[in-house]
């Protein structure tokens, strides 16, 4: 396979890649409101001589003059996590952190923009580079799709850094045709009673006791009513109730997430999560409030695109660093919306470095990544764009 962008060329950009990644790491912003991040990215693109199109704080830019149009995407938003890495380039914004590698994604795509721009007149294809807000639950993809980001695009690709699959060792890239990530739905609810003294529980329906039954009911449903060969996750992750040791609270509120790969399982999760709570509340004399907050759909890689991308990665890095994954993960990704509309491929790169203490998973306050792999992330973008353009010409 032709490789227009050799790895050695990309690795000369390592100092600039580190500089950009650390600059972005220091200014983490949340959701779709990324004014400083967007300004940094737009300035970098204009300095290269490009003219990005803004959509809120997201943007895209086209490079090349002829041939099929393919797209590459980087997400730019951070997480509401206080950083605990102690790094010199740590977050300068209290309670916010790039704990999922989006700073690296953005830096790598900016590097790709620079290299593509240098070769723009000679490219036999066109590439659209997408810098997206709101991946962490804020539906940033939909904003760009509605603005026309996929118009004319034949295929799309994106990669994710960090530690996302138990099947990957540090430095390895993983590909998986078909379902790769789960639907990421959310729910919230409350058990509502009247409140009363802890010494007289017979006078006040107890939302805490009812919630304990609810948790057991969800576990029974998950382990005894669902087909165990079909992945599904129900996790209640936030609970609020009570103000002191001897008062039965009037209200217990909770929030959680449900993950699935199949449409019928997804519907069943919503139905049973609601009905279980309603039944327990009725039995225990409590009110029950519930809201299902539909999240991202399952991320399903196009088979042809994924095989093309995997072959390109093997040519670039060697077969020893490329793995065909055997099972999806239950994390969610709004890149799924792109893949519902056009062919494409999402892939992982493990950027841990155990010998240097870089071992913490994504979304951990001590998360970091091996910056020596930043050129590989960029080079994969370049190679996959070339390969997909050829395949979908």
C-alpha positions in Angstrom: 0.0 0.0 0.0 1.3 3.5 -0.9 2.3 5.6 2.1 2.4 9.2 1.1 3.3 10.2 4.7 6.2 8.1 6.1 6.3 7.7 9.9 9.8 9.2 10.0 8.5 12.5 8.6 5.7 12.7 11.1 8.0 12.0 14.0 10.0 15.2 13.3 7.0 17.0 14.5 7.2 15.5 18.0 8.3 18.8 19.8 5.5 20.7 18.3 3.0 18.0 19.1 4.0 18.0 22.7 3.8 21.8 22.9 0.3 21.8 21.4 -0.9 19.0 23.6 0.4 20.6 26.8 -1.0 24.0 25.8 -4.5 22.5 25.4 -4.1 20.3 28.5 -3.7 23.5 30.6 -7.0 25.0 29.4 -9.7 22.3 29.7 -13.2 23.4 28.9 -16.5 21.5 29.2 -19.4 20.6 26.8 -19.9 22.8 23.8 -18.6 26.0 25.4 -14.9 25.9 24.6 -13.9 29.5 23.8 -10.2 29.3 24.7 -9.8 25.9 23.1 -11.6 26.9 19.9 -9.6 30.1 19.7 -6.3 28.1 20.0 -7.3 25.7 17.3 -8.6 28.3 14.9 -5.5 30.4 15.3 -3.3 27.3 14.7 -5.2 26.5 11.5 -5.1 30.1 10.2 -1.3 30.2 10.9 -1.0 27.2 8.6 -2.9 29.2 6.0 -6.2 27.5 6.3 -9.7 29.0 6.7 -11.8 26.9 9.1 -15.6 27.1 9.2 -16.9 27.7 12.7 -20.1 26.2 14.1 -20.3 27.5 17.6 -17.0 26.5 19.2 -16.6 23.6 16.8 -15.2 23.8 13.3 -14.0 22.1 10.2 -11.5 22.8 7.4 -11.0 21.2 4.0 -7.6 20.6 2.4 -6.9 19.4 -1.1 -8.1 20.4 -4.5 -9.4 17.2 -6.2 -10.5 13.7 -5.7 -12.8 12.0 -3.1 -13.5 13.7 0.2 -12.7 11.9 3.4 -13.0 13.2 7.0 -11.0 12.9 10.2 -12.3 14.0 13.6 -10.8 15.1 16.9 -12.9 15.9 20.0 -11.8 18.9 22.1 -13.8 19.0 25.3 -12.6 18.0 28.8 -14.2 16.5 32.0 -15.3 18.0 35.3 -12.5 16.2 37.2 -9.9 17.8 39.4 -6.4 16.9 38.1 -4.0 15.0 40.4 -1.1 14.2 38.0 1.2 16.8 39.5 2.5 17.5 36.0 4.1 20.8 35.2 1.5 21.2 32.4 -1.4 20.3 34.6 -4.8 21.9 34.2 -4.9 25.6 35.1 -8.6 25.5 35.7 -9.8 24.1 39.1 -12.1 21.1 38.8 -11.5 20.5 35.1 -9.2 18.2 33.3 -8.3 16.6 30.0 -8.7 13.1 31.5 -9.7 11.3 28.3 -7.0 12.2 25.8 -9.0 14.8 23.8 -6.0 17.2 24.1 -3.9 14.7 22.3 -6.5 14.0 19.7 -6.7 17.7 18.9 -2.9 18.2 18.9 -2.5 15.2 16.5 -5.1 16.5 14.1 -3.5 19.9 14.1 -0.3 18.3 13.1 -2.1 16.3 10.4 -3.5 19.6 9.1 0.0 21.1 8.8 1.3 18.1 6.9 -1.7 17.9 4.6 -1.5 21.6 3.9 2.2 21.3 2.9 1.2 18.7 0.3 -2.2 20.1 -0.6 -1.6 20.6 -4.3 -0.2 17.2 -4.8 -2.9 15.3 -2.8 -5.0 13.0 -5.0 -7.9 13.4 -2.5 -9.5 16.0 -0.3 -9.7 15.7 3.5 -12.0 17.4 5.9 -10.6 17.9 9.4 -13.3 18.1 12.1 -12.7 19.7 15.5 -15.7 18.9 17.6 -17.1 20.1 20.9 -19.3 18.2 23.4 -18.2 14.6 23.0 -18.5 13.9 26.8 -22.3 13.7 26.8 -23.2 17.0 25.1 -24.0 15.7 21.6 -21.5 17.9 19.8 -21.6 15.7 16.8 -25.2 16.5 16.1 -24.6 20.2 16.0 -22.0 19.7 13.3 -24.0 17.2 11.3 -26.9 19.7 11.2 -24.5 22.3 9.9 -23.5 20.1 7.0 -20.2 18.6 8.1 -20.8 15.3 6.3 -22.0 16.7 3.0 -20.0 15.2 0.2 -17.9 13.0 2.6 -17.3 9.5 1.4 -15.9 8.0 4.6 -14.7 9.1 8.0 -12.2 7.9 10.7 -11.2 8.8 14.2 -8.9 7.4 16.9 -9.0 7.4 20.6 -6.0 7.5 22.9 -5.7 6.1 26.4 -6.5 2.7 27.9 -9.8 1.7 26.4 -9.5 -2.1 25.8 -8.1 -4.8 27.9 -6.9 -6.5 24.7 -4.3 -3.8 23.9 -0.8 -3.4 25.2 1.0 0.0 25.3 1.7 1.2 21.8 -0.8 -1.1 20.1 -3.7 -0.1 17.9 -7.0 -1.9 17.9 -9.6 -2.3 15.2 -13.0 -4.0 15.3 -15.5 -4.3 12.4 -19.1 -4.0 13.5 -20.2 -3.0 17.0 -17.3 -1.5 19.0 -18.9 0.7 21.7 -22.2 0.7 23.5 -25.2 2.9 23.6 -24.7 5.3 26.6 -28.1 6.1 28.0 -28.7 7.8 31.4 -31.6 7.8 33.8 -32.6 9.6 37.0 -35.3 9.2 39.5 -36.5 9.6 43.1 -38.4 7.7 45.8 -40.6 10.2 47.6 -42.1 9.7 51.1 -43.2 12.1 53.9 -40.1 12.2 56.2 -40.1 11.4 59.8 -38.1 10.4 62.9 -35.6 7.5 62.6 -36.9 6.0 65.8 -40.5 5.6 64.3 -40.1 4.1 60.8 -43.7 2.8 60.9 -44.9 6.4 60.6 -42.8 7.3 57.5 -42.3 5.3 54.3 -38.5 5.0 54.0 -37.1 5.9 50.5 -33.6 4.6 51.5 -34.9 1.1 52.3 -37.0 1.2 49.1 -34.0 2.2 47.1 -32.0 -0.7 48.5 -34.7 -3.0 47.1 -34.6 -1.1 43.8 -30.9 -1.8 43.5 -31.3 -5.5 44.2 -34.2 -5.5 41.7 -32.0 -4.1 39.0 -29.3 -6.6 39.7 -31.9 -9.4 39.6 -33.1 -8.2 36.2 -29.6 -7.9 34.8 -28.5 -11.3 36.0 -31.6 -13.4 35.7 -33.9 -11.9 33.0 -31.5 -10.8 30.3 -29.7 -13.1 27.8 -26.3 -13.3 29.4 -24.6 -13.7 26.0 -25.7 -10.2 25.1 -23.9 -7.4 26.9 -25.8 -5.0 29.1 -24.8 -2.7 32.0 -26.9 -0.9 34.6 -25.0 1.2 37.1 -26.5 3.6 39.6 -23.6 6.1 40.2 -25.1 9.0 42.2 -27.4 9.0 45.2 -28.6 11.9 47.4 -30.7 11.5 50.5 -30.9 12.7 54.1 -29.4 15.4 56.2 -28.7 13.9 59.6 -28.5 10.6 61.4 -31.9 10.3 63.0 -34.3 11.6 60.3 -35.9 9.4 57.6 -35.6 11.6 54.6 -38.6 12.7 52.5 -36.8 12.1 49.3 -34.0 10.0 47.8 -32.7 10.9 44.3 -30.5 8.9 42.1 -28.8 8.9 38.7 -27.3 6.2 36.7 -26.3 4.8 33.3 -27.4 1.9 31.1 -25.2 0.5 28.3 -26.2 -1.9 25.5 -25.3 -2.9 22.0 -28.7 -4.1 20.7 -31.8 -2.0 20.1 -34.2 -4.5 21.8 -31.9 -4.8 24.9 -31.7 -1.0 25.0 -35.5 -0.7 25.0 -35.8 -3.5 27.6 -33.4 -1.7 29.9 -35.5 1.5 29.9 -38.7 -0.4 30.5 -37.5 -2.5 33.4 -35.5 0.3 35.1 -38.7 2.3 35.2 -41.1 -0.6 36.1 -39.0 -2.0 38.8 -39.0 1.4 40.6 -42.7 1.9 40.2 -43.5 -1.6 41.6 -41.3 -1.2 44.6 -42.6 2.4 45.3 -46.2 1.1 45.1 -45.5 -1.8 47.4 -43.8 0.4 50.0 -46.2 3.4 50.0 -43.9 5.8 48.2 -44.1 8.0 45.2 -41.7 7.3 42.3 -40.3 9.8 39.8 -38.3 8.6 36.8 -36.8 10.0 33.6 -34.9 8.2 30.9 -32.3 10.4 29.2 -31.5 8.8 25.9 -27.8 9.0 25.1 -25.5 8.1 22.2 -26.4 5.1 20.0 -24.0 2.1 19.7 -20.9 2.8 17.7 -20.9 0.4 14.8 -17.9 0.4 12.5 -18.4 -0.2 8.8 -16.7 -3.5 7.9 -15.1 -2.3 4.7 -13.8 0.9 6.1 -12.4 -0.9 9.1 -10.6 -3.5 7.1 -9.1 -0.8 4.9 -8.0 1.2 7.9 -6.5 -1.9 9.6 -4.5 -2.8 6.5 -3.2 0.8 6.3 -2.2 0.7 10.0 -0.4 -2.6 9.4 1.6 -1.1 6.5 2.5 1.9 8.6 3.4 0.4 12.0 3.9 -3.3 11.2 1.6 -6.2 12.0 3.0 -6.6 15.5 1.4 -3.4 16.7 -2.0 -4.0 15.2 -4.7 -6.1 16.9 -8.1 -7.2 15.7 -10.2 -6.8 18.8 -12.5 -9.6 19.7 -15.2 -7.8 21.8 -16.6 -4.3 22.1 -16.3 -2.1 25.2 -19.3 -0.7 27.0 -18.2 2.9 26.9 -20.1 5.3 24.7 -18.9 7.7 21.9 -20.9 10.2 19.9 -18.8 9.4 16.8 -21.5 6.8 16.5 -23.8 9.4 14.9 -21.3 9.9 12.0 -21.2 6.2 11.5 -25.0 6.0 11.3 -24.8 8.2 8.3 -21.7 7.4 6.3 -19.1 4.6 6.2 -16.2 4.9 8.6 -13.9 3.5 11.3 -13.2 4.2 14.9 -10.0 2.8 16.4 -8.0 2.7 19.7 -4.4 3.3 20.5 -3.1 2.4 23.9 -0.9 5.3 25.1 0.1 3.9 28.5 3.7 3.6 29.6 3.9 1.5 32.8 7.7 2.0 33.1 7.1 5.7 33.7 4.0 5.4 35.9 1.5 6.2 33.1 -0.9 3.5 34.0 -4.2 5.3 35.0 -7.3 4.7 32.9 -9.3 7.3 31.1 -11.5 9.5 33.3 -9.1 9.1 36.2 -7.7 12.3 37.9 -4.2 10.9 37.4 -4.7 10.0 33.7 -1.8 10.9 31.4 -0.4 9.5 28.2 2.9 8.6 26.6 3.6 11.7 24.5 6.2 9.8 22.4 3.2 8.2 20.8 1.7 11.5 19.6 3.3 11.2 16.2 1.9 7.8 15.8 -1.6 9.1 16.4 -1.0 11.8 13.8 0.6 9.4 11.3 -2.4 7.0 11.6 -4.7 9.9 10.7 -2.7 10.6 7.6 -2.4 7.0 6.5 -6.1 6.2 7.1 -7.2 9.2 5.2 -5.1 8.2 2.2 -6.3 4.6 2.4 -10.0 5.4 2.7 -9.9 8.0 -0.1 -8.4 5.3 -2.4 -11.0 2.7 -1.3 -14.0 5.1 -1.7 -12.8 6.9 -4.9 
